[in-house]
Amino acid sequence: MAVKKVAKAAKAPASSTKKKAVKKAAPKKQKELKSGARYECGVCGLSMTVDNPCQCSDFCDIICCGEQMKPA
């Protein structure tokens, strides 16, 4: 049975292949939800007002269009 050999790609010089460490910022958590707080989607423009905030012990993320809504 015939076996194909795969040619290896030529390596670039070591100095150009090193990647710099990039520190990514952690996503910001929203403050506690309060009654009357307004939030807006940066993608579609949908806005909402909190009427009855939840009683979670942790912070809640309000997601629209796959992204966290921002205070308006």
Summary of the structure (lengths in Angstrom):
residues: 72
radius of gyration: 24.2
end to end distance: 68.1
largest distance: 74.1
contacts: 100
relative contact order: 0.24
helix: 6%
strand: 17%
